[in-house]
Amino acid sequence: MAGLQRISSRVWSTDAVAPARALDYWVATVCDHLLEMQIDSAAQNTFRGELRQSAFGVCGLSMIEAEGQEILRTRAMIGKSRFSDYRLLYFRSGGGSVAQRGRTAAVSVGDCVLLDSTDTYALRFPERTACTVLSLPRDWLRNWIRSPDALIARPINVRSGWGATLASWLRCVDPDSLARVEIPEMALSEQVASLLAMAGAEENSEPKQPRNPLLGRLISTMRERCGEPDLTPQVVAAEHRISRRYLHMLFARTGTTFCDVLTNIRMDLAQRLLTDSRFRDLPVGEVAARCGFAEPSHFARRFKDRFNLSPRAFKQKSLGD
């Protein structure tokens, strides 16, 4: 029986403190035991959350359930962080959006997504969400997956193939179930890595998203020219010699719009500029201009809608100013 796991877990819950202290307690708990992050919630006085942790093999296991949250991993936090691994998230309930490295993905119940704790990201969960998080050592995971970064912030297809098997494994995993299985801990770690590797290989064997090559070229143009305040559907359509109507149809087929995609591109650029210490002295008004906003007030409204903070407050919190 040598080498079999004897998994035990630790639990932190806001039920242990007064409601007025719950959110502060939650932020401190998450930063100390999960990952240093900036957390805000609309449920200031009614916030409830629970974190349960254990480990198997080289993997850390965190079971999280909490009220709606806005979460930022900033460069200032990364600079003094104790953690430098990949995080595989599986959503047991709730959901929202994850953004990292210029990619923004919607996530819901059953979805899996990989994030890199050594880079900035933004998570938005409007409602109470339950999430399983696996901590995967960087060098170890790269022995299984040649380029884990190719999967960052790209939801894994959990409806079929190995992605469905991975999601099924994650749906069943918790400290209690793992403790009952007489399998060596490293074998369990290797199961996770192999399933993620196979699911990732399936993703990479398919055409890159977006699957319509023309739509991909349209979005590339939008990224390259997002700093132009007068970038319109007509301008982009003309550059690619298609009608504006056809452009709108291409976006509609993916369940989005030209305006929504352009706004996300601009907000992702703004996030990078405001969290990068190299641009510490760049005025917020200049950030707005570089992101294609002619009016700083319009930029501020859009930014606050996305991150629930003004650009100035976001920058101060991110860079520790």
C-alpha positions, -999 to +999 in steps of 0.1 A: +000+000+000+030+023+000+025+054-021-012+054-018-027+088-010-039+097+025-056+128+014-067+152+041-082+186+035-084+220+052-115+243+051-119+280+054-154+295+055-168+330+059-193+314+083-165+317+109-166+355+110-192+382+114-210+392+081-194+427+082-159+410+081-168+382+056-154+398+024-122+410+040-117+375+055-123+359+021-098+381+004-071+374+030-079+336+029-077+335-009-045+355-011-028+334+016-038+300+005-049+300-032-034+329-051-027+366-045-056+384-062-076+415-060-112+407-052-144+428-052-180+418-048-213+435-050-224+413-020-204+435+005-226+428+035-240+394+025-208+377+011-204+340+017-176+318+005-158+285+013-124+272+003-115+236+007-080+224-001-060+193-004-033+178-027-025+146-045+009+139-061+022+171-075-012+187-079-030+210-056-068+207-053-090+237-043-128+235-041-142+270-041-178+283-038-185+320-033-208+349-042-203+368-074-169+383-077-146+405-098-111+391-096-078+406-109-044+391-109-020+421-113+016+425-121+023+440-086+009+408-071+028+385-095+060+403-086+058+392-049+039+360-054+047+326-039+030+308-068+042+302-104+021+274-118-008+267-142-043+266-129-070+244-145-105+256-136-136+235-138-170+252-132-194+231-111-220+259-110-224+295-120-198+310-144-190+342-162-159+353-181-121+348-180-096+371-197-059+365-202-033+374-229-058+393-250-083+364-250-117+367-233-138+336-230-173+330-216-175+300-192-205+282-177-214+250-159-192+221-170-166+242-188-128+238-183-102+265-189-064+268-182-048+300-168-012+310-161-006+323-126+026+341-138+006+365-160-022+390-154-058+380-158-093+392-150-122+369-139-158+380-137-184+359-120-217+378-118-235+351-097-226+326-070-201+302-086-186+269-076-152+260-091-127+232-088-091+245-093-061+223-099-026+237-094-003+222-120+035+228-117+049+245-148+079+223-156+060+191-148+030+200-171+054+209-199+066+173-198+031+163-208+021+192-230+046+208-253+029+242-253+005+247-224+003+284-233-016+275-265-045+265-243-045+296-221-080+312-218-094+289-244-123+268-231-118+231-237-145+214-257-161+193-230-190+181-251-171+153-269-138+135-271-111+136-244-124+170-232-156+153-221-136+127-203-115+153-186-146+172-175-162+140-162-130+133-141-131+168-127-168+167-119-162+137-097-130+148-080-130+161-044-108+153-013-133+127+000-136+108-033-098+108-038-092+095-003-114+064-011-095+054-042-065+031-037-044+045-064-009+061-059-011+099-057+013+104-087-009+081-108-038+105-101-017+135-111-006+118-143-042+110-151-050+147-150-020+156-172-027+129-197-063+138-201-055+175-204-028+167-230-052+146-251-080+172-248-055+199-258-043+179-288-078+177-300-082+215-297-050+221-316-059+196-343-090+216-352-090+248-372-081+278-350-109+299-337-127+317-353-131+289-378-141+312-406-108+324-421-123+357-432-137+364-397-103+357-383-088+383-407-114+408-398-106+404-361-069+406-368-075+440-385-095+452-356-067+443-332-041+461-354-063+492-358-082+493-324-064+525-315-083+544-343-113+561-328-131+561-362-127+524-368-162+513-380-177+482-396-177+500-429-140+508-427-130+472-419-154+458-445-140+480-471-104+469-463-114+433-469-136+441-499-168+429-485-201+446-477-209+459-443-240+437-442-219+405-449-195+416-421-223+419-396-236+385-407-202+368-400-201+381-365-238+373-359-231+336-368-208+334-338-233+350-315-216+383-312-213+417-329-186+439-344-191+464-316-188+438-288-156+423-302-140+457-307-149+468-272-134+436-258-102+441-278-099+477-266-106+468-229-080+440-230-055+465-244-065+490-216-060+463-190-025+455-202-015+492-203-029+499-168-013+469-152+022+471-168+047+489-147+065+501-179+035+524-185+032+536-149+036+572-160+012+570-189-018+593-181-052+576-181-062+600-209-034+587-231-044+551-223-079+560-236-065+575-268-042+545-274-073+522-270-093+542-296-115+563-274-118+600-285-135+609-252-118+599-219-152+599-202-166+574-226-135+552-220-140+555-182-177+544-185-168+514-206-139+504-184-160+506-153-187+485-169-161+458-176-140+459-144-163+476-118-135+502-112-125+534-128-094+532-149-075+554-123-086+532-094-078+501-113-043+513-121-036+523-085-047+489-072-028+470-099+005+488-095+003+495-058+004+533-063 
